[in-house]
Amino acid sequence: MNNAVNDGAGAGTGAGPGAGARPDTGSASGPEAEPGPGPDPGSSAGSGRSGATRSAQGVRPGLGVWSATGFRASDATAGQADGGPDATAARADGGPGTGAALPAAGVWSGSWVAERLGVELVGDEGLGELLGLALRRNPKRAHLLVSHVLGKHVPQSPAVVYGHGFALGLRVRELLGRDEAGRSVVLGYAETATGLGHAVADGLGPAPCLHSTRRPVEGVARAGGFEEAHSHATSHLLLPEDPALLAGDGPLVLVDDEFSTGNTVLNTIRDLHDRYPRDRYVIVALVDMRSPADHGRLADFAREIGARVDLVAAASGTVRLPEGVLEKGQALVARHEAARGAEAPAGPGAGAPAPARRVELEWPAGLPDGGRHGFTAGHRERLERALPAMAGRIADALPGTARRVLVLGFEELMYAPLRLGVALEELTEAEVRYSTTTRSPVLAVDDPGYAIRTRLTFPAHDGPADGPGERYAYNVAGGGFDAVVAVVDSVADTPELHAPDGLLARLAAHARTVLLAVVPSYVPERPSTERSSMLAEPLRGPDFSSYAADEVGWLLQDLSDTRLEAPTEEREEAIQSGGAHYAESLPVEYQPSDAYQELFHSALGASAARIAQAVGAVTELVLAERSPRPVLVSLARAGTPVGVLMRRWARHRHGLDLPHYAVSIVRGRGIDANALRWLAAHHDPADVVFVDGWTGKGAITRELAEAVREFEASDGITGFDPEIAVLADPGSCVRTYGTREDFLIPSACLNSTVSGLISRTVLRADLVGEHDYHGAKFYRELAGSDVSADFLDVVADRFGEVDDAVDTQLKELLSADRSPTWEGWAAVERISEEYEIHDVNLVKPGVGETTRVLLRRVPWKILARAGAGADLDHVRLLAEQRGVPVEEVAELPYTCVGLIHPKYTRGATGADGRAVSL
């Protein structure tokens, strides 16, 4: 792969439809001033229907500093702004606008914050045209860069907003070339860059566009998710209708309104690259605001993933933050909001607001409302054809006296209202502006030097997944709007929207006319949705298993009332003759003798700290490399006690309450596909981490990888990572493990009585139907012998004493080459031939697998590493009880290996079922 980075800014050589950049905040009134419109700075690109008239060239005649006193040019700041020699080259590209343009009062809309906190923007002269400053209630970053051309916080000409995104798309097209542009996919970030992403896609191709979302959609599988570090609402979901949208190998274009630390975008690329690697990524932003320290990260990151990463921005610079700015900003916000309410009063002469009037858009049936689930070139063509008529219906509903109209979008719903606004500009003589509501809380200060002049507050009205809360519309009150057209999707057309304190009532207090246009919320039809809705919820204790209800949910069906047990000898004969599969019946549960029970408790006491350390190490690896919020999915049943312990470690060390489920996987039959469907419908598959107790030769590891591939092909649901996390990996089959030593894990000593009283899983056609999970039994009658809780508690009690050891081991694991060598598989093949077994399935390596052979199968002999100590005490005891010889072997990669009788028939054993010599 070509790992390169093109790290530059500028808006390219072509102008899209609209390129003006100046802010349109009016003189907006707030708590400190009488409400009403003031001087409108308008747009140097023209207003109303005129759209854009400027070329996208030459936004940066020089570099300098934007501060409380406005802009001052300084050649000395060039290196600070762009962090290196790339800055000079980048300036030649030009961008939207012809230089810095200030509001009519001659005041930069960041000067209020700059004066009080000492914040400065260092970089292109055009930064002040594109950005202002505000303060917000946010514990991570007090200042907010407020874009004048994004269409979020500041009402702006729709043509100007759309034109900036379109022009960036043209630049990306020029960068990639026609062929690569035709293979690209655009990903925009919620909530601020959903419309910008669409506009870039339009200029680029048009290319298919997807945007992240914070709105889960039931039945739609998640193709990914990520965190936004500095945001007040961090969780993003990727919900494409077609999973192949992200699985191609063409360039991925990631669009955000600003590129500052780069953490969000780089985390996204890293996550997607792990699952869908490609050769090229392009990052697009209105402004590149990285600090000098962050500039080298992009090139380092490109080398790390082995791909090319380009950066395209309309302008570049950085923010100078004096020491203590976060605390000062938070104090300033608290002081202003305590001194007076931030809600803008109603306009002059406002009486009882008139109810909002609906405008029927006649949105095309089946056309997505945006890119939440993907928006293709075909969708775009349908929208283009329908826009004139839909905008015409809005124009017809506006009063003839309306001279200033706001089209107000709704949070993530930015593209549809934006395009309606652009079309409306072309149909009416009224001055049209566009902005959207948001969930971001920002301080409002009625001052020309502050970017957020007024704030309307209202309750959320779309039933958000994170619960009710406040939402905001900025710079609407006092903006002099005669009419506001609120555009929402049908999910958001709720009683809360129409309530006395809802958005429509708030708008009606500031505009004589409020129109409501509702776009149907698009929900993809997925075959898996219906199927997953027919699946039962997980079984939980105490009704199923002796584990507490919150420890694990079993994605199994309860077969407790079905007789499934057969004598070990009969099962072995049927399995080896091909007459039955091992998962079609259950062995009779082994009832341990008093001596064996004593051996179990002794082994548990001796190994508890060792197990605790391995649990901590593998859990920390999962959190560091797989997901910060993993969904643990243990392979029933040996993996289930380990999954419970990992869950307890995450709570002990990090205060995390991780979901944990148990599913069935059967050698030769694969994993339970219905369980995967349920998981995909309720969690992001990318967060799922499969857990098992240990590896033997790696058969289940391979089985799981093949099963996930088949599931992706059959259901189209992607994102599950088949890499198993295990406590011990003596076979060197996985990368995520607590140790590679082959030692006694006491939970392997017993069957159901150390696994929540649950049997092995069962898969039989007459018991498991199309919409059923694999089955298992709950042996309630064995409660008197149950040591499941004892095992968990004894190990968990040692967590505190191994904290330091886990930290040391984690550092070693993270820096080590943990690539699987599959040396265990090679050893098994060698043993199979050496002992003339000729079937690797009859060779069970490792302490855990050998124990299973002695408890469930008809053993032939046990191979023990010479000098193996207490780890094999229980194996020797079981072998003695069953009359199985233990053969010491000098060179053995495992502590022991169990050999199943290779030519078993009932006549090959005595009446007691003991092994015989061949």
N, C-alpha and C positions, 0 to 999 in steps of 0.2 A: 504494500500500500504506500501511497505517497502521503507522507505526513508533513504538511506544510500549513502555514498560517499567513493569510493576507489581512493585515490588521490596519485598516484605514477607515476614513470617514469621508463624507461628502454625499451629495444627492444625485450624482450622476450627470449624464449628458443630455438626457431627454426630459421634457416636462410632461407630466400627466395632466389630467383635467383638474385644474386648480392648483395653485402653488403659493398663495399668500400665506402669511404667517403671523400677523399681528394679533394680539389678544383682543377679545370682544367681551369685556366685563361690564361695559357701561360705566355709570358712576355709582351703581348699586348702593342702595341705602340699607343700613342695618340698625342696630340698637343705638348707635351714636348719632344718627342722622335721620332726617325726615325721609320717608320712603318716596321713591319716584325715580323716573329715568333721568339720566344725566348725559353729558357729552358721550357720544359713541365713537370710539377710536376707529371703528370700522376695520377695513383690511386694505392694504396697499394693492392687493390683487383685484380690488373691486368688490362690491357687495351685491346682494340681491341676485339677479339672474346672470350677472356678467361672468361669474365663475373666475377662473384664473387667467391671467394674461401674461404672467412673468415666466421667463425661462428658469430652469432649475440650476442655472449657473451662478457662481460667484457669491455665495452667502458669506464667505469669510475673507473680507479684504485684509484682515489682520487679527492678531491675537491680543488678548488683554484680560482685564479683570472687571467683572460686574460686582459692584459693592453698593453700600448705602448711598453713595454719591453718583451712581450710574456707571457708565463704562469708561475705562481709561485704557488706552492702547499701551502695550509694553512688549517690545521684542524680547525682553528678557524672560517673559513668561512662556515662551513657546515650548521649551522643553518640559515645563511643569504641566502644561495642558495635556500633552499627548504622550509624555513619558519617554520620548526618545526620538530618533531621527525620522521615524515614520510620520511624525506630525507634519513636517514640512511638505512631504510628498502628498499627504492626504488632502491638504488644503487646496491643491490644484483642481480637485474634482468638482468643487463647488457644491451648492445645495439650494434648496428652496429659499427664495427671498433675495434681496439685493443689499442686505446689510442690516444693522440693528435698527429697529423701528420701535419707538416708544409710544405709549398712549398720548392722547392729545395734551394732557397736563404735563407731559415731558417727564414722567416718573416711571421708573422701572418697577414692575409688580413684585419684585423681590427685595426692594429697598427697606421695607419695614422690618423684615426678619434680619436682613443684613445689618441694619443699624443697631438692633437690640441684642443680637447674638454674635455679631462679628463673622457671620457666614459670608463667604465669597464664592462666586463662580469664576473659574479661571479657564480661559480657552477662547473659542471662536467668538468674534464680535457678534455673530448671529445668535448666540445662546440666549441673550436677553429677549430676542424676538420670539424664540421658541419656548422659553421657560420663565416662570416666576417662582416665588417661594411662599410656602405656608407652613404652619405648624399643626401637628396632629397629636392625638392621644394614642401613643404607641410606645411600649416599653423598650423597643429595639432601635427605633430611629425617629427622632422628634421632628426633623424637618421633612418636608415633602416638596419634591420638584413638581411643579404644576405646569403641565404642557398647555400651551395656547392653541395647539393644532391637533390635539388628540380627540377632542369631542367628548371628554369625560367631565371635567370639573368646570371648564370655561366654555360658554356658548360661543360657537364659531360658525362661519359660513360652511355648510355641508360640502360645497365644492372644494373649499380649502382643505378641510379635513381629509376628504377622499383623495384629493390631489397629492398630498404628501405621501400617503401610503402607496398610491399608484406609481409615483415617481421613484420611490425606493424599489418597487417591483421591477421597474424598467432597468434600474441599475443592476439588480440581481440577474436579470435576463442577459444583460450585456456581459456580466461577469462569467456566467455559466456557458453562454453560447446556446444556440437554438436547440440542439439535440439534448443537452443535459437539462435545459430548462423544461423541455417537454417531458422529462422523467421525474421531475422534482415534486415534492409534497411540502406544503406550508403548514406549520404548526404555530398558532397564536396563543397567547397566554391570557387566561381569565384574571380579573374581569376587564382590565383596562385595555388590553391589546387584541380583543376579539375582532373588533371592526378593522383595526390596523392590519391584522393578519390577512383578513379578506381582501383589503385594498391592495396589499402587496401581492397576493395571489393573482388578482385581476391584472396587475401590471406585468407580472412575471410570465403569464402564459396564454390564457389563464390556466392556473394550476389548481389541483384539488386542495382544499383547505380543511383543516381540523383545528379546533381550539379546545384547550383544556376547560374543565368545568368544575365547579364546586357543588353541582347538583347531581346527586346519584339518581340514576334512572333504573327502576326495577326491571330486571330481566335482561339488561344490556351488560354484557361481559366487559370487564375493565381490561384494557390493553396496557395499562400502566398508570402510574401516579407518582407524584413528587411533592416536595415541600418548597415553599418560598420563604426564605429565612427571615427577611425583614418585614414581611407583610403581617397585618393584623389577623388575617385568615389564611392559613397556610396550605391546606390540603387541596391539591389539584388532582383531578381524575382525567384519564383519557378513555373515551367511550366511542370509538369508531364503530359505525354500523358494519363496515367491511374490515375485518382484522387485517386484511392484506394491504390496507392503506399505509400502514406503518412498516410492513414487512418487506417492501421493495428495496432495491439497492440503489435507486436514484438519489440525488441530493436531497437532504432534509433541510428546509429553510425554517429557522426558528425566529419568531417575531415577538418583540416586546417593546414597550414604549421607551424604556431606558435600559442601558447596559451599564451597571455600576460595579458591584463586586464580581458579577458574572456567575455567582454561585447557583442561582436558580437554573439558568440556561445550561451550565456545564453539568449540573446534576442530572438534568433531563437527558442530555446527550449521553452521559455515562450509562444511565439506566437503560435507555433505548438501544445503545450500541451493544450492550451485553446480550440483548435478545435479538436485535435485528441489525447486525453490523453492516456498515456501508462505508464507502470511500470518502464521502464529502459531506460537509455540513456548512451552512451559511447562516450566520447570526445577523439579524436585521433589527435596528433600533432607530428611533427618531434621534436619540442623543446617546453618545458614548461618553459616560461620565466616570470612567474608571480612574482610580488613583494611580500615581506612578508605580506604586508597589504592586498593583494588580495587572499591569500591562504585560509582564512576562509570563503570566499564568496561561494565557491562551496558547502560546507557542509550546509551552511545556505540556499542556493538556493534549494538544494535537499529536505530539510525539508519544505520549502515554497510550493513546488509543490507536495510533497508527493510521490516522486519517487526516485529510486536509480540512481545516477550519478557517473560513473567511468571515470577516466582519464588515458590514455595510451600515453606515450611519449618516444621517443628514448633517449632524454637527457633532463636535467633540469638545471635551473639556474635563474638568473635575471640580469637586466641591471642597473648598477649604473649610475645615471645621476646627474651631479653636478648642482647646482643652476644656472639658466640662460642659460642652454644648448640649449634651443629652439632658443632663440634670437641669441646666438653665432653661432649656426649651420646655421641659415638663412643668417646671415651676411657673413659667410664663403662661402656659396654657391654663394651668389650674387657677392662676390669679385672674385671668380675664374671664374665664367661665364662671368663677365664683362671684365676680363683681357685677355681672349682668348676664341675662339669658342670651344665648346665641341665636335664638330663633328670630327671623326677620318678621317685623309686624306687617299687618295687612296693608295694602296700598291705600292711598287717600280716597276717602269716600266709600270704602268697601262696606257693603252691607252683607246681608245673608248671601252666601255664594250660590250661584245658579248651578244646578246639577250638570255634570258632564254629559255631553251628547256623544253617542256612539256613531262611528263611521264604519260602515261595512266595507272592508277593503276588497272582499272577494279574492282572497289569497288563493293561488292555484292549489288544487287538491294534491296532497302528497309531496309538495315542495317543502324541503326543510326550512325552518326559520333561521338557520345559521349553521355554523360549523361544529356544533356540539357533537354531532355524530358523523360529520363529514359533509362537505359541500363540493360537488364535482363540477366539471365544465358543463355537463348537461343541465345540472341544476341552475347554473348561472345563466345559461341561455334562456331557460324558462322564466327566470326572474326578470331578465332584460325585457322580454316581450311583454310581461305583465305590468312593469313599473309605470309606464305612462298612464294607463287606465286607473291604477290604484292611486297614484298621486292626483289624478284628476278628481277622484271622488273626495279626497281630502280638500282640494282647492274649492270644490263646489260647496263644501260644508262650512268653509270659513266665511265670516261676515265680510261684506264688501268694504267695510271701514277698516279692516285689519291692515295695519301698515308694518307691523313687526311681529313675526311669528316664530315660536320656538317648537322644533320637533324634539321631543324628549324621549330618548331611549331608556331601556330598563336594564341596569346592571350588565350582565353578559350579552344581552340582546342589543348589540350595537350596529351590526351590519345592515339589517333590514331597515331600521329607522334612518340610518345614514343614507342609504340609497333612495328611500322615500323622500328624504330631505333634499337630496341633489335633484331629483326629478321635480319636486315641488318648486325649487328655485327657478326652474325653466318654464314653469306654467303661470307664475304669479308675479305681479309687480311688487308684492310685499317683500320686505327684507326678511329672509329666512335664516334662522340660526339653529344650531344643533348641539345638544349635549345629552348626557345620560345620568340616571341616578346611580348611586354607589352605596356599598356597605362600609366605605372607609370614613371614619370619623375625623374631621378636620376642623380646627378652630376657624371661626369666621370673624374677620375684623374689617369694619367699613373704613378702609383707608386706600387711597389710590396706589400706594406703594405695597399693597398686599394682594395676593392673587385670589383669595377666597373672600369676597366682599359680604356675601350673605349665605345663610344656610337654612333650608327647610328640612325639618325632621319629621319622620312618619314611621309607622311600624312596618316591618317586613310583611310582604303580602303574597309570597309564593310558597309558604310552608317549608322554609329552609331546613335542610337536614341537621344543621347545628342548633336548631331551636329559634324561637322568636327573638327579635332584636330590632334596633333602630336602623333606619336607612335614611339617605340624605340626597338632596338636590341642591347644588351650589350655584350661586350667581344667577339664580332664576328670579328670586324676589328683587324688586327694584331694577330689573333689567328692561323695563318699559315694554313688556310684551303684551300686545293686545289679545293674542290667542296662543294657547299652548296645545300642541297635539301630543298626547301621551301615547306611546306605542309600547305595549306589553305583549307577552305571549299568554296563551290561554291558561297555563298553569298559574300565572300571576293575576288572573282576573278573578279575584276572590272577594268575599265580604270585607276583608281588611283593606283592600284597595278603595272600596266605596264607603268606608266608615267615616264618621264625623272627624276623626283625627287622621284619616288616611291620606294618601298622596293626592287624590283628586280634589279633596276638600282643601288641602294646603295650596294647591295650584290655583284653585278658584278664588282664593283670597288675594291673589296677585295678578290675575288676568281675567278680563271680562268674559272670555270664551275659553272653555276647556273641551277639547274633543278627545275621545278615547278610541284608538284603533287597536284591535286585538289580532295578533298573528297566531294561527294554530300552532301549538307546541308539537314538534315532530318527535315521534317515538318510533324507532325502527321496529319492524316485525322480524323477530328472530325465532327460528325453530326451537332453539334451546329454551326460550322463555316459557313456552307452554309446558315443555317437558319438566323443567326445573320446578314449576309451580305445582306439579303433581307429586313432588317428592316430600316425604315426611321430614319433620324437623328432627334434629339430633336427639337420640335417647340420652338420658342423664340419670345419675344416681340420685336417690337410693332405689328408684324404680328399676334401673338397669345399671348394675355394677355397684360395688361397695365404695367407689370414689365419691367424693362430694360433687354436687351438681356443677360447681364452677371449675372443677379441675379438668374435666374433659367432656366433650359432647361426642357421642358415638354415632357416626353415620353408618349405622347397621340396622337390620331388622331383627326383632327379638324372636328367636326360635326356641325359647326355653321349654315350651311344651311339646317339642318334637323330639322323638327318639332318634338320635343320630350316632350314638356310640357303638363301636364294634370292637371286638377283641383285637389287640395289636397284631397278632399273627394273621388273622383274616384280612385285616386292612393291608398289611405288607404284601401278602400274596396277590390280592386284587390289584394293588398299585403296580407291582413289578410285572404282572402278567398283562397289563394294559387293560384290564377289565374295569377299572375305576380310577378316578383321579383322587389324589390325597385330600382335596378340599370337599369331596362329596360326603365324607363321614368324619367322625371325631374319634380319637382314641379315648379309651376309658381313662378318666382323670386319675393320675397317680396319687395315691394316698401315702404321704411320707411317714416313715417310721419315726419313733421318738429320737433315735440316734441321728437320723437325717435332719430332723427339725433342729436338734441341738447344733449340728454342723452348720446349718443355714445361719442361725443366730450368731454363732462364733465367727463365721466368715463375714457376716455383715458388720459386726463390730470391728473386725480387723481391717476391712477395706472401705469403710464409710468415708474417711477423709480422702482417700484416693479417688473414689467415685465422685465425691463433692467437687474436687478440683477438676476432674474431667468434665463434669456438668457445667461448671463455671466457664471453663475454657471454650467449650463448643458453643455455649450460649453467647458469649462475648464475640466469638467469630461471626456468628449469625447476625448479631446486631451491627457489627462493624462492616460486614461485607455483603450481606444479603438484603436486609431491610431494617430501618429503625423501628418499625412496628410490625414484626413478622406475625404471620398466622401459622402457628405450629400445627402440623398435620402428621400425627404419628401413624406408623404402619402397625395396625393391630396384629398381635397384641404385644410382642416384645418391645416395640417402640413406645408403647403407651406410658409405662412408668418413667421412661426417660423424658418423654414430652412433658409429663407433669412436673418432673424435677426441673427441667429447663424453664418452665413457666414460673415455678417458685423462685428460681435464681433471678429471673428478670424482675420479679417483685422485690426480692431481697436487696438487689444491688441498684436497681434503677427506679423502683416504684412503678413499674409497668405491669399492667394487667392484660397479659397477652391471651387472645383466643386460642383454644386448643381443641382439636378434633381428632378422632381416630377413624381410620378408613381401612378397608380390606384390600390387600394385593395378593394375588394367587399366582404362583409360578406356572407359566404356560398359559394362563388366562388373562393376565394383566391386572391393572388396578380397576377398582369399581368406578365405571364411567359416570354413574348416577351421582356418586359422591362428588366427583369433580364438577359435575353440572351444578350441584347445590353450592359448592364452594365458590364457583365463578359467579353465581347469582348474588352472593352475599358478601364477597370479599374480592379484592384485587388479586387475580392469580399471581401477579408478580410478587406479592407479599407472602405467598404460601411457601413454607419451608417444610419439606418432608423429613420426618425424624424416625430413626430406627435405633435399636440398641447397639448393634455391632455389625460389622461385615464379616462374612466368612470368605468365600471365594469370589463374591460379587455378583451372584446370580440375580438377586433381587434388584441390585443397582442397575444391571442391564435390562431386567424386565421392566422396571419403572421407566427408563429412558425410552424404550420401544413403545410402551403403553401411552406415554404422553404424546409421542409423535403420531400414533394412530388416533388419539383423541382430537388433536389439533386438526387432522385431516378430515375426520368424520363430523366434528361439530363446529369447526371454524373458530374455536375459542383458543386464543394463544396466551402466553405469558407464564404458564406453569414451568418452573425450573425443576428438572428431574434430579438434580444433584441432591443426594441425601445427606443430612447431618446426623452423625452417629456419635455415640459415646466413645466407642473404640473401633479403630480401623486396622486390625492386624493384617488384613489382606491387601492394604494399600489400594483401595478401590475408589476413594472419594477425597475431596479437598477439605471438607468441613468435618472436623473430628476433635474430640477432646484428648485422645491419645492414640498411638498406634501400637501400644503394648497389648499383648494377648493375656489378659488376666481375668480372674473370676469376678464377674458381676453377679452378685447374689440373686438378683431377680431371675437369672437364667437357671437357678437351681430348682425352681418350682414351676408349676403351670399356672392355673387360674388363681391359686391362692396367693400369688404375689402380683397378680395383674387385675385386681378389682373383681375377681371371681368371674371373669369372662373367658369363654372358651376360645379356641382357635376359630377363625372365620370359616364359613361354609358357603360354597357356591354349587348349587344343584338346580337343574332346570325346573324340576317340579316344585321347588320351594322359592326360587328367586325369579320374579317376573320382570317384564320390560321396564316397569317404573319402580322396581324394588331395589333396595341396597342389598349387598351380600349379607348373609345372616351370621348370627352367633348366639350362644346360650349364656344365660346368667345362672350360675350355680349357687342359688341362695342357700341350698342345703349344706354348703361347705363353709358357712359363715364362722363356725367354731374353729376352723383351721386357718382362717384368713389372716395373712400377715402383710397385706398390701399397704395399709397405713403405716405399719411398723417400718417397713422398708423405706418409705418416703420420709417419714419423720426422722429416722436415725441419720439418714444422709443429709437432709436439710439442716439438721441441728449442727452440722459441721461446716456450714457455709461461712460463718464468720471467721473461723480460724484459717481458712484457705484463701481469703481475699487477696493477700499479698502474693501468694504463690500463683494464683490465677493471673494477676497482672503481669508477673514475670513470664509466665508461660505464653500469654497472649502476645506479648512483644516478640517472643521467639517464633511463634506460629505465623504471625503476620509477615515476618521477614524471611521465613523459610520457603523453600521450593516444596510445595505440598502436592505437586502433580501426581496423580495416581500412576503407579508403576505396574499394577495388576500382578505383582509377584505372587500373591496368594493363588491366583488362578493357575499360574504356571506350575506352582507346587502341587496343586490338586491334580493337574493333568499328569504330572510325573508319578505321583503316588498311585493314580488310577491304573497306569500301565505297569508300574513296578509290582503291584499286588494282583495284577491280571483281573481287575474289576471291569475295566473298559467302559465305565459310565461315571462321568464326573458327578452326576446327581447322587450317587451313592457314597461320595466322599464328603464329609462334613468337617471342615477345618475350624479350629478355635475352640476355646473353652465353652462358649455359649452353644455352638452348634453340636459339639460332642455331647453336652448335657441333654439337648433335645433328642439326639439319637437314642440315648439310654432311657429317656422317659417315654418316647412315643413310637419308636421304630423297633425293628428286630436287629440288634447290633451284632456285628461279626467279631470285630476286635477294636481295641483302642490303641492308637499310637501316642506315646507320651514322650516329650522331650526329656532326655536324660538329665536328671538333677532337678526337675520341676518339683516345687515344694508344696506349700499349703494350698495353692490355687487349685490343685488337683485332688484334694482330700475328698471332696464330694463325688468326683468322678470315680475315684477308686472304690468308694463305698457303693455307689450304684452298680459299678461293674461287678463287684463281688456279689451283690444281691442277685444279679442276673446271670452270673456265671460267665462273664465275658472276659477274655484274657486281655491284659494290659501289656503292651510291648514297648519297651523303652528304645528310642531311636536317638542316635547321637546328633545327627544334623537334621533338624526339623524347624521350619520357619515359624511354626505355631507352637504354643505350649502343648497342645494335643490335637489329635485328629480322630474323629469317630468314623468307622467304616460300617456301613449298612451291609447286612448279609447279601452277597451278590447273586446267589442262586437260590433264593428262598422259596420253599414250598413247605406246607405243613409237615411233610415227611422228613424235612431236613432238621427238625428240632425235636426235642423230647416233648412229652406231654406238658411240661412246664413252660414251653416256649423258649427255653434257653438256646443259645447259639451252639452249633456243633462245628467241629473241624471238617474242612473239605478234604 
